[in-house]
Amino acid sequence: MIKKVWHLSLIIGLRFLGLFIVMSVLSAYALNLEGATPTLVGLAVGGYALTQAALQVPFGVLSDKIGRKKAILIGLLIFAAGSVVAAVADDIYTLLIGRFLQGAGAIGAVVIAMISDHVKEEERAHAMAVMGMVIALAFTFAMVFGPIVGGLAGVPSLFYLTAAMAVLSIILLFTIVPESPKITHNFSEEEAKVSSVFKDADLKRMYVTFLFHSSTMAIAFFLIPMVLKHNFHLPLNEFWKIYLPAVIFGILAMGPAAVFGEKYNKGKEIFLISIASIALAFILMGFASSLWLFGVGVSLFFIGFNMFEPLLQSFVSKFAKAHQKGAALGVANTFAYIGMGVGATLAGKIFEISSAAGVAMAVLVISILWAIWIAGMRNPGLRATIYLNKELFDFDKLAELRAKEGVTDTYINETEGILVVKYDKEKLDEDELRGFMLKR
């Protein structure tokens, strides 16, 4: 399991590296392009997320139909093409086209769904933590070397590097990544509709959480480079001095968040602490009178933001049924990318008519609404899974099994010959459920 997860995490890590290595300096660079305004710069920062939002669900559904690998290949090719267009841009509008194309390669949910295909329910938090660690390492590398390379070789070189990473990901996809197991789902025609992923109350809460979480990230990536360059006059190749300690603190925060969120079933509490950290971070960044205080704000932001990372995708995978995983993760990531696109664009507009302080106050409002929304969430940690050789199962009982109160999902892993049953531990006893399932 771990080997498969590492291979898939490497691909998603390379893609995020390509995005992050540009994001660390993009707003400061884009403001100097012909035709640029703060609002258009904000759109350039978050613009790729708008096309991601439009295509995330189609890619998720497509992957459920044609297979994960084919969907990932299509997305990586589009992403590479957009990177090249952005690299050759000499005005803000060409850069926007490139960024929109980059976003059209919406494979994030597909890779996550593929990881879920290969991983048992009980091991999913570990798998998501591995993926989160790879992304965090990519993020750390990008925050340090993005400003250095961008400052020395120019920001266009970062876009070319991003295209190269996409090509490398394609090679890895077809050389080291296994095919997903063949799954036979047990669901009705009504359950098969994409709209079914909007009927679960827990999933809907997670979708909005993805929206707010990503909007704050996009706002931060608009605000931080702009303030560092134009308020504190820090050269691009010295941005890493602010980013590096912040990212390190953020990585360190992920471990305790994962432990308390998954092992101790305190996900909601972790989310509320994270929101408070993000709100305080923006107040410090928006009103800081010294570079040192601004740096403290940046570190607080990464701590709060990263505490969400080990839990978000895992929670959606737990709430979604097997045949919904691609679509549910697609919807969740759609909300995330809407948040990124709208967040960065609004940050640009507020910055244009106000200041960094105005952006900070807007985030404070978002944080209050977000905390109210999270307060009504329940933790999903009381679910468990039974794996049974399908030859031992009495299929005459399938309909009765699915109708049992507390059974949340059933499907068959044809590749391994296993019947998988997800259930609520508070409502059903494992031994009794196993006894019911076995042939007499």
C-alpha positions in Angstrom: 0.0 0.0 0.0 2.7 2.5 1.0 4.6 2.0 -2.2 1.6 2.8 -4.3 0.7 5.8 -2.2 4.3 7.2 -2.5 4.2 6.8 -6.3 0.9 8.7 -6.6 1.9 11.3 -4.0 5.0 11.9 -6.0 2.9 12.8 -9.1 0.6 15.1 -7.2 3.7 16.6 -5.4 5.4 17.4 -8.7 2.2 19.2 -9.8 1.9 21.2 -6.6 5.6 22.0 -6.8 5.0 23.5 -10.2 2.1 25.6 -8.9 3.7 26.7 -5.6 7.1 27.6 -7.1 5.4 30.3 -9.2 2.8 31.4 -6.5 5.5 32.5 -4.1 6.5 35.4 -6.4 3.7 35.7 -9.0 1.8 38.8 -7.7 5.0 40.8 -7.4 6.1 39.8 -10.9 2.7 40.2 -12.6 2.2 43.7 -11.4 5.0 44.8 -13.7 3.5 43.3 -16.9 1.8 45.5 -19.5 -1.8 46.2 -18.7 -1.5 45.0 -15.1 -3.7 46.3 -12.3 -4.0 44.8 -8.7 -7.4 43.3 -9.6 -6.0 41.6 -12.8 -2.9 40.5 -10.8 -5.3 38.9 -8.3 -7.0 37.1 -11.1 -3.7 35.9 -12.4 -2.9 34.5 -9.0 -6.2 32.7 -8.6 -7.3 32.5 -12.3 -6.1 28.9 -12.8 -8.4 27.9 -9.9 -11.5 29.1 -11.8 -10.9 26.7 -14.6 -10.0 24.0 -12.0 -13.4 24.7 -10.5 -15.2 24.3 -13.8 -13.5 21.1 -14.7 -12.9 19.4 -11.3 -16.2 17.5 -11.3 -16.0 16.5 -15.0 -12.5 15.1 -14.4 -13.7 13.2 -11.3 -16.6 11.7 -13.1 -14.5 11.0 -16.2 -12.0 9.1 -14.1 -14.8 7.0 -12.7 -15.8 6.1 -16.3 -12.6 5.8 -18.4 -10.1 5.1 -15.6 -7.9 7.2 -13.4 -4.7 7.0 -15.5 -6.3 8.3 -18.7 -7.9 11.2 -16.9 -4.6 12.1 -15.2 -2.8 12.0 -18.6 -5.2 14.4 -20.2 -5.0 16.8 -17.3 -1.1 16.8 -17.2 -0.9 17.5 -20.9 -3.2 20.5 -20.6 -1.3 21.7 -17.5 2.0 21.6 -19.4 0.6 23.5 -22.4 -0.7 26.3 -20.0 2.7 26.5 -18.3 4.4 27.2 -21.7 1.9 29.9 -22.6 2.4 31.6 -19.2 6.2 31.4 -19.7 6.1 33.4 -23.0 3.6 36.0 -21.7 4.8 39.6 -21.9 1.4 41.1 -20.9 -1.1 40.4 -18.2 -3.7 39.0 -20.6 -1.5 36.3 -22.1 -0.4 35.4 -18.6 -4.1 35.0 -17.7 -4.7 32.7 -20.7 -1.7 30.6 -19.6 -3.0 30.4 -16.0 -6.5 29.5 -17.1 -5.0 26.6 -19.2 -2.9 25.5 -16.3 -6.1 25.2 -14.2 -7.9 23.2 -17.0 -5.7 20.2 -16.1 -7.9 19.5 -13.1 -6.4 16.2 -11.8 -6.1 16.8 -8.1 -9.3 14.9 -7.1 -8.5 12.1 -9.6 -5.2 11.4 -7.9 -6.7 11.5 -4.5 -9.5 9.1 -5.6 -6.8 6.8 -7.1 -5.1 6.7 -3.7 -8.4 5.9 -2.1 -8.9 3.0 -4.6 -5.7 1.4 -3.4 -6.0 2.0 0.3 -8.2 0.4 3.0 -10.5 2.6 5.0 -8.5 2.3 8.2 -5.3 3.2 6.4 -6.6 6.1 4.5 -5.7 8.7 7.1 -2.1 7.4 6.9 -2.2 7.5 3.1 -3.5 11.1 3.1 -0.8 12.0 5.6 1.8 10.6 3.3 0.4 12.6 0.4 0.2 15.7 2.7 3.8 15.2 3.6 4.9 15.0 0.0 2.9 18.2 -0.8 4.4 19.9 2.2 7.9 19.0 1.1 7.1 20.3 -2.4 5.7 23.4 -0.8 8.8 23.9 1.3 11.1 23.5 -1.7 9.0 25.9 -3.7 8.9 28.6 -1.1 12.7 28.5 -0.8 13.8 28.0 -4.4 11.0 29.7 -6.2 12.0 33.2 -5.1 15.7 32.4 -5.6 15.3 31.0 -9.1 12.7 33.6 -10.0 15.0 36.4 -8.8 18.1 35.1 -10.6 16.7 33.6 -13.8 13.4 35.3 -14.1 9.9 34.2 -13.3 9.3 32.8 -16.9 11.9 30.2 -16.1 9.7 28.9 -13.3 6.8 28.3 -15.8 9.2 26.3 -18.1 10.2 24.3 -15.0 6.6 23.6 -14.3 6.0 22.3 -17.8 9.0 20.0 -17.4 7.6 18.6 -14.1 4.3 17.8 -15.9 6.1 15.8 -18.5 8.1 14.0 -15.8 4.8 13.2 -14.0 3.4 11.6 -17.2 6.5 9.3 -17.4 6.1 8.3 -13.8 2.4 7.7 -14.3 3.0 5.0 -16.9 6.1 3.4 -15.4 5.7 3.1 -11.7 1.9 3.6 -10.9 -0.3 0.5 -10.9 -3.8 0.4 -12.4 -6.7 0.9 -10.0 -8.4 -2.3 -8.8 -11.6 -3.2 -10.6 -14.5 -2.4 -8.3 -18.1 -3.6 -8.6 -20.4 -1.1 -6.9 -23.7 -1.9 -5.2 -26.0 1.1 -5.7 -29.3 2.1 -7.2 -29.7 4.2 -10.4 -30.7 7.2 -8.2 -27.5 6.8 -6.2 -25.4 6.7 -9.3 -26.3 10.3 -10.2 -23.7 13.0 -9.6 -26.4 15.0 -7.7 -26.3 12.3 -5.0 -23.0 13.7 -3.6 -25.0 16.9 -2.7 -27.5 15.1 -0.5 -25.2 14.2 2.3 -25.2 16.9 5.0 -21.6 16.1 6.1 -20.3 16.3 2.6 -22.0 19.7 2.1 -20.3 21.0 5.2 -17.0 19.8 3.9 -17.5 21.4 0.5 -18.0 24.9 2.1 -15.0 24.3 4.4 -12.9 23.6 1.2 -14.2 26.9 -0.2 -13.1 29.0 2.8 -9.8 27.2 3.4 -8.6 27.7 -0.2 -9.8 31.3 -0.4 -7.5 32.2 2.5 -4.6 30.6 0.8 -5.2 32.5 -2.4 -5.5 35.8 -0.5 -2.3 35.0 1.3 -0.4 34.3 -1.9 -1.7 37.6 -3.3 -0.9 39.6 -0.2 2.5 38.3 1.0 4.6 38.9 -2.2 2.9 42.3 -2.7 3.6 43.5 0.8 7.2 42.1 0.9 8.1 43.8 -2.3 6.2 47.1 -2.2 5.9 47.8 1.5 9.1 46.3 2.9 11.1 46.5 -0.4 12.5 43.0 0.0 14.1 41.6 -3.2 12.5 38.5 -4.8 15.5 36.3 -4.1 15.2 37.1 -0.3 11.5 36.2 0.0 12.6 32.7 1.2 13.8 34.2 4.5 10.1 34.8 5.4 8.7 31.7 3.7 11.1 29.1 5.1 10.5 29.4 8.9 6.7 29.8 8.2 6.6 26.6 6.1 8.7 24.7 8.8 6.2 25.7 11.5 3.4 24.7 9.2 4.8 21.2 8.6 5.4 20.7 12.3 1.7 21.6 13.0 0.4 18.9 10.7 1.5 15.9 12.9 -0.5 16.9 16.0 -3.4 18.0 13.9 -3.5 14.5 12.2 -3.2 12.7 15.5 -5.9 14.6 17.4 -8.2 14.8 14.3 -8.0 11.1 13.3 -7.0 9.1 16.4 -8.9 11.1 19.0 -11.8 12.2 16.7 -11.3 15.9 17.3 -11.4 17.1 13.8 -13.9 19.9 14.4 -11.9 21.2 17.3 -8.7 21.2 15.2 -10.6 23.1 12.5 -11.7 25.8 14.9 -8.2 26.3 16.3 -6.9 26.6 12.7 -9.5 29.2 11.8 -8.5 31.3 14.8 -4.8 31.1 13.8 -5.6 32.2 10.2 -7.7 35.1 11.4 -4.9 36.3 13.7 -2.3 35.8 11.0 -4.0 38.2 8.6 -4.6 40.8 11.2 -0.8 40.8 11.9 0.0 40.8 8.2 -2.4 43.5 7.4 -1.4 45.9 10.1 2.3 45.0 10.7 4.6 48.0 10.9 7.8 45.9 10.8 9.1 43.0 8.7 9.6 40.9 11.9 5.9 41.2 12.9 4.8 40.5 9.3 6.9 37.3 9.4 5.2 36.2 12.6 1.8 36.7 10.8 3.0 34.6 7.8 4.1 31.8 10.2 0.8 31.8 12.0 -1.0 31.6 8.6 0.9 28.5 7.6 0.4 26.9 11.0 -3.4 27.4 10.7 -3.6 26.5 7.1 -1.5 23.3 7.4 -3.5 22.0 10.4 -6.4 21.4 8.0 -4.3 19.5 5.4 -4.2 16.0 6.9 -7.9 16.0 7.6 -9.8 17.6 4.6 -9.4 14.9 1.9 -9.7 12.1 4.5 -13.0 13.4 5.8 -14.5 13.6 2.3 -13.3 10.1 1.5 -14.9 8.8 4.7 -18.3 10.5 4.1 -18.5 9.5 0.4 -19.6 6.1 -0.8 -17.2 4.0 -2.9 -18.9 4.9 -6.2 -19.1 8.6 -5.3 -15.4 9.1 -4.4 -14.3 10.5 -7.7 -17.3 12.8 -7.9 -17.3 13.8 -4.2 -13.6 14.7 -4.2 -14.2 16.5 -7.5 -17.0 18.6 -6.0 -14.9 19.3 -2.9 -11.9 20.4 -5.0 -14.3 22.5 -7.2 -15.3 24.4 -4.1 -11.7 24.8 -3.2 -10.7 26.2 -6.5 -13.7 28.5 -6.6 -12.5 29.8 -3.2 -9.0 30.3 -4.7 -10.2 32.1 -7.8 -12.6 34.3 -6.1 -10.4 34.9 -3.0 -7.4 36.1 -5.0 -9.5 38.3 -7.3 -11.4 39.9 -4.5 -8.1 40.4 -2.6 -6.7 42.2 -5.6 -9.8 44.5 -5.8 -9.8 45.3 -2.1 -6.1 46.0 -2.2 -6.6 48.3 -5.2 -9.2 50.4 -3.5 -8.0 50.0 0.1 -4.8 48.5 1.5 -3.4 45.4 3.1 -5.4 46.3 6.2 -8.6 46.1 4.2 -7.7 42.7 2.9 -7.0 41.6 6.5 -10.5 42.8 7.7 -12.1 40.9 4.8 -10.4 37.7 6.0 -11.6 38.3 9.5 -15.2 38.4 8.3 -14.6 35.1 6.3 -13.1 33.5 9.4 -16.1 34.4 11.6 -18.6 32.9 9.0 -16.3 29.9 8.6 -16.2 29.2 12.4 -20.0 29.4 12.6 -20.3 26.9 9.8 -17.8 24.5 11.3 -19.4 24.7 14.8 -22.3 22.6 13.5 -20.2 19.8 12.0 -19.9 16.3 13.4 -16.7 14.3 13.5 -16.7 11.2 11.2 -14.3 9.0 13.2 -16.9 6.4 14.5 -17.1 4.6 11.2 -15.4 1.2 10.5 -14.9 -1.2 7.7 -15.2 -5.0 7.3 -13.3 -6.9 4.5 -14.7 -10.3 3.7 -13.7 -12.8 1.0 -16.6 -12.6 -1.4 -16.8 -16.4 -1.7 -17.8 -16.5 1.9 -20.7 -14.0 1.5 -24.3 -15.0 1.1 -25.3 -12.7 -1.8 -29.0 -13.5 -1.2 -28.6 -11.2 1.8 -27.1 -8.2 -0.2 -30.3 -6.1 -0.3 -31.0 -6.8 3.4 -27.4 -5.9 4.3 -27.5 -2.6 2.5 -30.8 -1.8 4.2 -29.5 -2.3 7.7 -29.4 0.9 9.8 -25.8 1.8 10.3 -24.4 0.2 7.0 -23.2 3.2 5.1 -21.7 1.6 2.0 -21.0 -1.8 0.3 -18.9 -2.7 -2.7 -16.8 -5.5 -4.2 -13.1 -5.3 -5.0 -13.0 -7.7 -7.9 -9.2 -7.6 -8.2 -8.7 -8.9 -4.7 -12.0 -10.8 -4.5 -13.2 -8.9 -1.4 -16.5 -7.6 -0.2 -16.1 -4.3 1.6 -18.8 -3.1 4.1 -18.5 0.4 5.8 -20.6 0.8 8.9 -21.2 3.0 12.0 -19.6 1.4 15.1 -22.1 3.0 17.4 -25.1 1.3 15.6 -23.7 -2.1 14.7 -21.5 -4.7 16.3 -18.7 -6.1 14.1 -19.1 -9.7 15.2 -22.8 -9.7 14.7 -22.5 -8.1 11.3 -19.8 -10.6 10.2 -22.1 -13.4 11.4 -25.0 -12.1 9.3 -22.8 -11.8 6.2 -21.3 -15.3 6.2 -22.8 -18.2 4.3 -24.6 -20.8 6.4 
